[in-house]
Amino acid sequence: MNDYVLIGKIVNTHGIKGELRILSDFDKKELVFKNNFNIYIGPTYIKETISTYRVHKEFDMVTLIGYNNINEVLKYKGLYVYIKREDLSLNKDEYIISDLIGMDIIENNNILGKVVDFVYNKTNTLLVVEGEKKYYIPLVDEYVIRVDLKNKQIITKNVKDLIIWK
């Protein structure tokens, strides 16, 4: 697992006081977007600290400690935003969605494929799985019995019903 976790991208500034507009589909926003939380910006992971946070439309809006002017934060426009995994303070059985990439899908002791990505729709998170066919599994109890982080496996049920065979 990487030390840094991608949580979004700075797509623009907002107003003249240095507020940044972040587009993020990170699944644990409540642990990250809060005052005095450290974020890391760009390919060199420049450390900054969130001063204020609010939601505006589909964006996460932040100001950074020490910045009060749009001209000071323009350098961050278009850059990706990361956090340190260790700052999440997850419990032993907790995970973030990106941790599931690379895990095997197991049903009735058979490997049905490997998670290659994930997407969000308006209702569920969908795991993108490549096996004999490419298919999607909603990350819900109806299909996912257990996520085994140690063995890198997702134990499922009824997933074969989701695969369209032609």
HELIX and SHEET records of a PDB file:
HELIX    1   1 LYS A   29  VAL A   32  1                                   4    
HELIX    2   2 ILE A   70  VAL A   73  1                                   4    
HELIX    3   3 LEU A   74  TYR A   76  5                                   3    
HELIX    4   4 ARG A   85  LEU A   88  5                                   4    
HELIX    5   5 ILE A   97  LEU A  100  5                                   4    
HELIX    6   6 VAL A  159  LEU A  162  5                                   4    
SHEET    1   A 7 TYR A   4  HIS A  14  0                                        
SHEET    2   A 7 GLU A  19  LEU A  23 -1                                        
SHEET    3   A 7 PHE A  59  LEU A  64 -1                                        
SHEET    4   A 7 ILE A  46  HIS A  56 -1                                        
SHEET    5   A 7 ASN A  38  ILE A  41 -1                                        
SHEET    6   A 7 TYR A  80  LYS A  84 -1                                        
SHEET    7   A 7 TYR A   4  HIS A  14 -1                                        
SHEET    1   B 6 LYS A 134  PRO A 138  0                                        
SHEET    2   B 6 THR A 125  GLU A 130 -1                                        
SHEET    3   B 6 ASN A 110  TYR A 120 -1                                        
SHEET    4   B 6 ASP A 104  GLU A 107 -1                                        
SHEET    5   B 6 GLN A 153  THR A 156  1                                        
SHEET    6   B 6 VAL A 144  ASP A 148 -1                                        
END                                                                             
